[in-house]
């Protein structure tokens, strides 16, 4: 794993997204490289945070296996939402006449999700810090700057694309969370409680 790439990507996206997108564009790394060296570690850390938060702070009357299920649930949730948003965003760009490019859609979604995943690492461990998730809205600015650099989106299509991507991410997040919560709770209470 390339820890330098992970640390540099996080720092650059948070400190100066415009410069970060220039680097992302010029490096033109493969999707697998970004998944293994950026997205997977962040998703794993966010899922670990969900496990730890459930284990130490929420899990008063439940067995320890509930905390493990919470970690697994959030790992699946983040992975599904980022993958699903990537696929739908590629279709949206095609519908807007911008072409269908999964690689660019993935980059936009993955790097824009960094602020959310960092906020989730904190708020999943300490639920009283849930307000920190407001800072995840910085991902919208990251998406906007990435859209300007990575795509040749005309000005009249930028706002519709941004709104569509944001709504897709939010709706997928809440829908997948609702479905996964139901499934995982049923599994827990059927087999592990």
N, C-alpha and C positions, 0 to 999 in steps of 0.2 A: 504494500500500500504506500502511496505517495503522500506522506504527511505534509510535506512542503506545499504540494498542490492544494490539499485540503485547507491548511491554515491560510495560505495566500488567497485562495478563492473566497473564504469567509471574510477575511479582513478587507479585501478589495471591494466586495459587494456591499459591505456595511459602510466603509469609509468613503469610497468614490465609485459608485456604480458605473458611471460613464467610462471611466478608465478601465474598470473591470471588464466591461463589454468589449472594449477595444482589444484587450488581451485575449478574451474568449474567442473573438472573431479571428484574430491573427493566428492563434495557436491551432484552431480547428481540430480539436481533439475528438477522438471517436466517442460514440455514445457509451460504449462499454467502459471506457476509461473513466468517464465522468460518473457513471453509476457506481463503479467499484471504489473509486477514490474520493468521491464527494458525497453522493447521495446516500449510498449504503451506510457509511459511518454516521452520518447525521440522523438517518432514520433509526439506526440501531441505538444511538444515544438517546433519542427521543423516546423510543420504546423502553429502554432501560430506565429512563426517568419515570415513565408511567408505572413500571414494575416497582421501583423504589418508593414512589409516592404512595402506591397502594399498600405496599408491604409495611412501611413505617408509620404512615399517617392516617390512612383510610380504613385499613383492614382490622377493624375492632372485633367483629364477631365472626369473621370468615376465616377459612383455612388459608394457609400460605399458597396453596395452588391457585386461589383466586388472583393473587398478585401476578403469578406467572401468566395466567390467562389474560390479565390486563395488559401486560407487556406484549404478548403475542397479538392481541387485538389491535393495539396501536401500531405495531409494526406492519400488520396487514393493511390497516386503515391508511397510513401515510403512503405506502407503496401503491395501493389501489387508486387513491385520489390523484397522485402525481402521474401515474400511468394513464388513467382514464382521462385526465385533463389534457395530457399530451395528445392522445388520439383524437379527442373531440376538438381541440384547438386546431389540429391539422385539417380537420374537416371544415371548421369555421373559416380558416384562411382560404381553403379551396372555394367555399361558397361566396366569399367576398371577392373572388377573382385574384387572389394573391398567390395562388399555387398551393400545392400540398407538399409540405416538407416536414416529415416527422422529426428529423434531426434538429432543425431550427425550433420547432415547437417544443421538443424535449428540453433543449437548452433554456428557452424562455421560462418554461414551467419550473424546471429543476433549480435554476439559479434564483428565480423569484420566490421560491419556497424556502430559501435559506433563513430569512427573518422569522418566518412562522415556525420552522423547526427549532430554532434557537429559543424562541419564546416558549414553545411547548416543553423544551427541556427543563425550563424553570417552573412553569406553571403546573406541570404534571407531578413534579416532586412536591412542591409547596402549593397546595390548592388555594391558599389565601392570597397568592400572588397572581390569581387568574386575570387581574386587570392588566398585567404585562402583555397579554395577547393583543392589546390595542397596537402595540409597537409592530406587530406582524403586518400591519397595513403598509409599512414601509416597502413591503414586497410589491405593492402596486407601482410605486415609483421605480423600483428595480425592473419590473416588467416593462414599464413605459420606456425607460432608457434602453432596455434591451431590444424592444420592438423597433425603436428608431434606428438602432445600429444593425440588427440582424436581418431585418426585412425592409423591403422597399414599399412600405405602406403609405399610400397617399394620405394627406392630412385629413380628408373627409372620412376616411375609414379607420383612423387611429382610435377614436373614442368608442365607436361600436365594437371594434376588436377588443379593446381593453375591458369594456363592460361585459362582453360575451365571455371572455376568459375568466374574469372575476366571478361572474355568476355561475359558470360551469364549475369552477373550483369549489365555491361555497356550497352549491347544491350537492355536488358529489360528496363533499366532506360530510355534510349533515346526513344525507341519505345512507352513505356507507357506514357511518358511525351508528345510526339507528339500526340498520340491518345487523351489523357485527355485534352490537350490544345485545340484541335479542338472541342471536345464535350462541354467543359465548356464555351468556347467563343461563340459557337452557342447558348447554353442555355442562356447565359447572354444577348447577343444581340437580341435574340428572345423574351425573357420574362421580362428582368429586365432593359434594357437600356432605 
